[in-house]
Amino acid sequence: MTPRKRKQIDPFEQAIEAALSPGTYISYGAASSFVDNVQDVADDIVKIMKSEPGRAALLFETFIGACHEKADEIDDSGGDFGMLVEGLFLDWITSRKAANHDPNETAKSLLSWMEVDPYGFCHDLDRQVVKVLDKKGLEAFVGQIRAKFESAPSLDEQRYPGYTRRRWGGALKTLLAGQGDVEAYKAFCEQTEFAAKDCLAIADIYQSRRRPEEALAWVERGLAIARSGNQRSSEDHELHAMERALLAKIGRPADALQSAWSEFEAHPSTFTYKELMRYVPVNEKKTWHQKAMEASEKGDLTSQIELWLKKKEMDRLVSRLRRATAKELEALGHSTTGPLAGKLKRDHPDVSARLYSAQCMRVINAGKSKYYDAALDNIERARKCYAKAGLNDDWRAVVADVRQRHFRKKGFMAGFEEIVTGAPRNVEPPFLERAKARWLKK
């Protein structure tokens, strides 16, 4: 490269190349700090956007292309790199808008990136671009997406029939909702079909226009569609939440409360409890709390534990855990049973004993040998809690069950028998002690 050409290279391009370290593989552990360094360069380019928008737009376009080249050289399991690239697309749009570039050309470039997206950087990009495109930009992008939808095959694709049409149809709906063009949105749905999420989007537009009665009508239509399906969806929850807010807004608080109560009864949890109490009159909080706690007795154990711990319903929680079967306790996640067993071991050692035992059994039942040390630690804690509670017969029953069903698991049974006999376990010393021992042998 000649000195003249070297001077023509934008210093930001050199910074981009240095930050992306082409040819160097970025492991999962190093990805976060790597992305932070790359983001610093992007932030520096944003700083010139106001004074040099055209230059910034070109730099962001180069940046996006360079990130595509880097994609095979990074373990982006955490998704940080993908999020960074998504931000670059938005900055590129903002720069082009500030530079008064042709919105039709911007829309065409966006569409071409979305069509050829080997790394998923443009997945759901339409949901983000509506936040930064201006009116003309949205109109141009809507036109491009609509043309793509209308030219898409309906059923002649081999692997996923109708996928292309659904993809562009979904993107078009997102853009129409972003425009707030309720009539165009409804017309498009008439052309295809109305889904619960479409009713939610239309209701949201009406709500933003302060037309709560019309919004409520669309919410109710969406709920009717949701009820006709076989599965509970995220839209179902959002529709119910919007329904309650609208009912309260138009002077029907009792109906909003009844809606919240019905959802809590069907799915008692910390979230539905909070939603219920939002619509309970202040002077009735205590009564409704008691009513909710009684109804929550019919919920699933995981939700009960979370709710009752949060609301300090310890007697209710302990009683339920004592009634729980071993299978129910073993089905609980480690993040639930571990802290809970520790919390209860002083005042309710019998319950903690069963929880610690369940943690151990979940591991050995699944034959997860790499977690046997953790299983042994839990069964030792269980033994101590059984002893503290005076439940020696229960401990002996656990021992007999383990010996009968898991005697072939030698890697576990050796340590288990040491715990049963009270012998000190052969636990491997910490790293520094092992290193010191090896050094002294030399």
C-alpha atoms as one frame of an Amber mdcrd trajectory, in Angstrom:
protein
   0.000   0.000   0.000   1.419   3.427  -0.988   1.712   6.255   1.596  -0.924
   8.223  -0.376  -3.509   5.418  -0.146  -2.687   4.834   3.518  -3.596   8.449
   4.279  -6.967   8.027   2.536  -8.121   5.304   4.921 -10.569   6.677   7.474
  -9.018   6.330  10.943 -12.345   4.901  12.143 -11.963   2.067   9.622  -8.608
   1.268  11.182 -10.236   1.340  14.618 -12.971  -1.035  13.419 -10.421  -3.485
  12.058  -8.306  -3.313  15.211 -11.306  -3.890  17.476 -12.630  -6.844  15.452
  -9.196  -8.536  15.352  -9.731 -10.408  12.067  -8.243 -13.911  12.075  -8.449
 -14.233  15.874 -11.043 -16.590  17.340 -12.984 -15.148  20.291 -14.045 -17.769
  22.834 -17.248 -17.628  24.852 -15.373 -16.472  27.954 -13.690 -13.623  26.091
 -16.753 -12.551  24.078 -18.169 -10.063  26.576 -15.031  -7.927  26.901 -14.440
  -8.231  23.154 -17.936  -6.884  22.406 -17.413  -4.048  24.898 -14.291  -2.953
  22.998 -16.082  -3.128  19.653 -18.988  -1.153  21.115 -16.581   1.594  22.180
 -15.664   2.118  18.512 -19.345   2.234  17.531 -19.976   4.811  20.267 -17.148
   6.958  18.933 -18.700   6.924  15.452 -22.061   7.957  16.949 -20.327  11.085
  18.267 -19.650  12.344  14.719 -23.154  11.511  13.503 -24.477  15.025  14.040
 -21.572  16.863  12.373 -20.749  14.275   9.670 -23.832  12.077   9.157 -22.809
  10.924   5.670 -19.425   9.769   6.901 -21.041   8.044   9.872 -23.526   6.229
   7.609 -20.726   4.910   5.407 -18.721   3.836   8.440 -21.663   1.980   9.965
 -22.283   0.202   6.661 -18.622  -0.857   6.602 -18.887  -1.867  10.268 -21.897
  -4.103   9.578 -20.103  -5.803   6.706 -17.005  -6.357   8.853 -19.120  -7.910
  11.623 -20.516 -10.389   9.104 -16.936 -11.349   8.270 -16.147 -11.758  11.983
 -19.216 -13.866  12.772 -17.456 -17.197  12.134 -14.637 -16.224  14.487 -16.623
 -15.694  17.690 -18.618 -17.882  20.065 -21.670 -15.678  20.470 -23.683 -18.089
  22.616 -24.566 -15.199  24.911 -25.927 -13.131  22.008 -23.972  -9.963  22.848
 -22.344  -9.719  19.429 -25.691 -10.114  17.662 -27.192  -7.343  19.793 -24.269
  -5.095  18.925 -24.826  -5.631  15.191 -28.527  -4.897  15.625 -27.541  -1.576
  17.184 -25.268  -0.847  14.220 -28.233  -1.240  11.865 -30.199   1.312  13.882
 -27.271   3.745  13.969 -26.844   3.302  10.206 -30.507   4.211   9.632 -30.249
   7.236  11.928 -27.107   8.436  10.144 -28.672   8.110   6.697 -31.756   9.951
   7.889 -29.596  12.792   9.272 -27.705  12.930   5.964 -31.006  13.193   4.026
 -30.296  10.028   2.058 -33.060   8.582  -0.104 -35.430   6.601   2.206 -36.234
   4.231  -0.661 -32.574   3.300  -0.991 -32.384   2.804   2.778 -35.415   0.520
   2.633 -33.959  -1.492  -0.253 -30.668  -1.995   1.574 -32.480  -3.082   4.730
 -34.544  -5.568   2.763 -31.472  -7.030   1.067 -29.821  -7.580   4.451 -32.973
  -9.223   5.812 -33.211 -11.520   2.777 -29.635 -12.762   3.089 -29.054 -13.128
   6.819 -26.804 -16.172   7.450 -26.029 -15.223  11.067 -29.478 -14.068  12.187
 -28.389 -10.466  12.741 -31.635  -9.254  11.134 -33.956 -11.562  13.056 -36.944
  -9.421  14.081 -35.070  -6.335  12.881 -38.394  -4.922  11.706 -39.459  -4.598
  15.357 -36.470  -2.365  16.031 -36.344  -0.209  12.904 -39.829   1.181  13.522
 -38.292   3.004  16.485 -35.837   4.978  14.323 -37.415   5.279  10.864 -39.232
   8.565  10.236 -42.556   8.813   8.419 -41.055   8.725   4.922 -38.694   5.937
   5.880 -41.524   3.835   7.266 -43.623   4.399   4.164 -40.741   3.310   1.939
 -40.033   0.235   4.049 -43.722  -0.715   4.171 -43.802  -0.531   0.388 -40.761
  -2.790   0.063 -42.086  -5.362   2.547 -45.576  -5.341   1.043 -44.128  -6.047
  -2.411 -42.085  -8.878  -0.923 -45.186 -10.343   0.725 -47.292 -10.156  -2.412
 -44.610 -11.875  -4.499 -43.974 -14.614  -1.927 -45.138 -18.165  -2.731 -48.020
 -19.407  -0.614 -47.541 -23.169  -0.445 -44.980 -24.316  -3.010 -41.937 -24.221
  -0.707 -40.613 -27.680   0.036 -39.292 -27.555   3.612 -41.567 -24.963   5.220
 -44.646 -24.342   3.064 -45.861 -20.767   3.342 -42.948 -19.655   5.546 -41.812
 -16.806   3.284 -45.306 -15.371   3.077 -45.788 -15.601   6.847 -42.405 -14.002
   7.434 -43.027 -10.928   5.299 -46.639 -10.740   6.437 -45.511 -10.589  10.059
 -42.946  -7.905   9.244 -45.583  -5.868   7.413 -47.929  -6.020  10.395 -45.132
  -4.813  12.677 -44.467  -1.833  10.427 -48.150  -0.948  10.051 -48.533  -1.032
  13.821 -45.442   1.169  14.096 -47.076   3.642  11.726 -50.250   3.568  13.800
 -52.150   2.894  10.569 -55.036   0.979  12.110 -57.158   0.905   8.958 -54.327
  -0.497   6.839 -53.580  -3.043   9.572 -57.198  -4.202   9.693 -57.404  -4.328
   5.899 -54.295  -6.488   5.721 -55.658  -8.869   8.365 -58.888  -9.166   6.398
 -56.727 -10.214   3.471 -55.001 -12.911   5.563 -56.547 -13.698   8.964 -57.021
 -12.165  12.392 -54.977 -13.643  15.211 -55.083 -12.748  18.908 -51.820 -10.791
  18.572 -53.384  -8.722  15.758 -56.271  -7.750  17.998 -53.749  -6.805  20.676
 -51.831  -4.608  18.215 -55.006  -2.874  17.035 -56.191  -2.367  20.628 -52.809
  -0.860  21.460 -53.163   1.663  18.636 -56.626   2.680  19.824 -55.397   2.918
  23.400 -52.568   5.228  22.310 -55.190   7.407  20.626 -57.173   7.582  23.898
 -60.103   5.616  22.533 -60.486   3.044  25.340 -63.935   1.726  24.344 -62.724
   0.763  20.863 -59.542  -0.672  22.332 -61.608  -2.775  24.739 -63.757  -4.122
  21.896 -60.625  -5.357  20.117 -59.224  -6.829  23.334 -62.420  -8.824  23.798
 -62.232 -10.000  20.195 -58.642 -11.098  20.771 -59.598 -12.991  23.933 -62.358
 -14.786  22.032 -59.810 -15.875  19.418 -57.364 -16.951  22.152 -60.053 -19.003
  23.900 -60.806 -20.826  20.666 -57.235 -22.194  20.578 -55.911 -25.121  22.564
 -52.923 -23.457  24.194 -52.419 -20.458  26.472 -50.285 -17.860  24.698 -48.346
 -14.768  25.710 -50.955 -12.667  23.901 -53.625 -14.158  26.177 -51.875 -12.738
  29.238 -51.259  -9.350  27.594 -54.873  -9.126  26.449 -56.162  -9.830  29.952
 -53.810  -7.228  31.437 -54.935  -4.618  28.893 -58.578  -5.555  29.432 -58.300
  -4.855  33.162 -56.526  -1.534  32.619 -59.192  -0.438  30.134 -62.065  -1.568
  32.362 -60.674   0.485  35.233 -60.161   3.455  32.920 -63.749   3.522  31.664
 -65.214   3.271  35.158 -65.698  -0.483  35.592 -63.287  -1.297  38.455 -65.396
  -4.194  39.743 -65.119  -5.925  36.366 -61.353  -5.329  36.340 -61.087  -6.876
  39.803 -63.157  -9.892  38.782 -60.914 -10.427  35.747 -57.795 -10.311  37.931
 -59.353 -12.701  40.432 -60.311 -15.191  37.729 -56.741 -15.227  36.415 -55.295
 -15.638  39.899 -57.626 -18.542  40.662 -56.626 -20.255  37.431 -52.882 -19.570
  37.793 -51.895 -18.492  41.339 -48.396 -17.004  41.332 -46.476 -13.969  42.541
 -47.263 -12.187  39.277 -51.019 -12.843  39.256 -51.142 -11.931  42.971 -49.517
  -8.576  42.234 -51.946  -8.023  39.357 -54.889  -8.904  41.613 -53.857  -6.500
  44.367 -53.522  -3.703  41.811 -57.323  -3.677  41.479 -58.281  -4.415  45.094
 -59.589  -1.357  47.001 -57.161  -0.191  49.684 -59.504  -0.947  52.585 -60.045
  -4.520  51.340 -56.418  -5.592  50.896 -56.323  -7.815  53.998 -59.529  -9.661
  53.114 -58.466 -10.272  49.531 -55.013 -11.397  50.646 -56.527 -14.107  52.807
 -58.867 -15.111  50.010 -55.939 -15.322  47.587 -53.838 -17.417  49.968 -56.653
 -19.931  50.359 -57.105 -20.122  46.588 -53.366 -20.582  46.101 -53.576 -23.930
  47.908 -54.730 -25.352  44.569 -51.698 -24.109  42.639 -48.547 -25.965  41.615
 -45.827 -26.458  44.204 -43.151 -24.302  42.550 -45.493 -21.308  42.307 -46.713
 -21.877  45.854 -43.177 -21.835  47.240 -42.331 -18.589  45.444 -45.595 -16.886
  46.429 -45.704 -18.019  50.051 -42.075 -17.154  50.673 -42.617 -13.673  49.261
 -45.769 -13.122  51.332 -44.197 -14.734  54.460 -46.829 -17.483  54.657 -44.363
 -19.843  56.355 -46.877 -22.025  58.231 -48.787 -22.603  55.011 -45.552 -23.384
  53.140 -44.239 -25.845  55.748 -47.574 -27.629  55.909 -47.628 -28.037  52.122
 -44.057 -29.311  51.991 -44.823 -31.916  54.637 -47.698 -33.177  52.491 -45.609
 -33.239  49.312 -44.558 -36.583  47.897 -40.914 -37.439  47.283 -41.621 -37.270
  43.554 -42.987 -33.717  43.876 -39.927 -32.579  45.839 -37.510 -34.197  43.399
 -39.239 -32.379  40.533 -38.360 -28.982  42.053 -35.348 -27.199  40.637 -32.090
 -26.981  42.567 -32.368 -23.178  42.688 -35.640 -23.636  44.581 -34.849 -26.488
  46.961 -31.303 -25.445  47.916 -32.045 -22.007  49.426 -35.371 -23.257  50.833
 -33.748 -26.173  52.676 -31.197 -23.817  54.184 -33.904 -21.381  55.244 -35.965
 -24.024  57.042 -33.301 -26.212  58.646 -33.228 -24.383  61.986 -36.967 -24.306
  62.771 -38.173 -27.158  60.547 -35.326 -29.677  60.195 -37.740 -32.446  59.156
 -38.733 -30.476  56.053 -35.142 -29.527  55.259 -34.133 -33.180  55.552 -36.632
 -34.140  52.853 -35.559 -31.261  50.613 -31.857 -32.109  50.894 -32.650 -35.757
  50.294 -34.712 -34.831  47.210 -31.779 -32.848  45.782 -29.541 -35.861  46.186
 -32.034 -38.326  44.713 -32.650 -36.113  41.682 -28.975 -36.429  40.794 -28.475
 -40.140  41.395 -31.807 -41.118  39.831 -30.625 -39.400  36.659 -27.178 -41.014
  36.931 -25.385 -37.657  36.618 -22.031 -38.854  37.901 -20.273 -35.505  37.557
 -22.634 -34.118  40.225 -22.137 -36.974  42.702 -20.054 -34.763  45.007 -22.962
 -32.315  45.267 -25.380 -35.216  45.822 -23.216 -36.545  48.658 -23.044 -33.089
  50.220 -26.850 -32.885  50.142 -27.395 -36.358  51.580 -24.973 -35.541  54.403
 -26.969 -32.410  55.175 -30.126 -34.519  55.062 -28.659 -36.973  57.592 -27.897
 -34.157  60.027 -31.391 -32.685  59.653 -33.050 -36.081  60.162 -30.999 -36.503
  63.332 -31.854 -33.004  64.570 -35.559 -33.697  63.994 -35.306 -37.050  65.776
 -36.408 -38.910  62.638 -33.920 -41.757  62.740 -36.396 -44.225  61.256 -36.933
 -41.910  58.277 -33.154 -41.691  57.755 -32.828 -45.480  57.889 -35.592 -45.736
  55.267 -33.660 -43.389  52.972 -30.499 -45.451  53.449 -32.309 -48.694  52.656
 -33.897 -47.182  49.544 -30.577 -45.878  48.215 -28.816 -49.190  48.852 -31.570
 -51.144  47.128 -31.932 -48.974  44.006 -28.446 -47.546  43.457 -25.962 -50.162
  44.682 -24.457 -50.402  41.182 -23.405 -46.721  41.194 -19.994 -47.335  42.751
 -18.850 -43.750  42.299 -21.649 -42.608  44.574 -22.057 -45.528  46.973 -18.537
 -45.390  48.408 -19.051 -41.835  49.641 -22.620 -42.597  50.673 -21.535 -45.469
  52.932 -18.940 -43.200  54.568 -21.736 -40.766  55.404 -23.954 -43.549  56.780
 -21.195 -44.877  59.044 -20.066 -41.407  60.065 -16.551 -41.912  58.679 -14.746
 -38.810  57.348 -15.262 -38.425  53.612 -12.326 -38.576  51.209 -12.838 -35.103
  49.854 -10.204 -33.837  47.441  -8.300 -30.910  49.000  -8.611 -27.409  47.551
  -6.461 -26.391  44.605  -3.750 -24.593  46.597  -3.400 -27.456  49.067  -3.000
 -29.955  46.210  -0.395 -27.715  44.585   1.498 -27.337  47.863   1.489 -31.096
  48.450   2.892 -31.756  44.980   5.607 -29.132  45.515   6.682 -30.630  48.855
   7.085 -34.051  47.237   9.726 -32.691  44.839
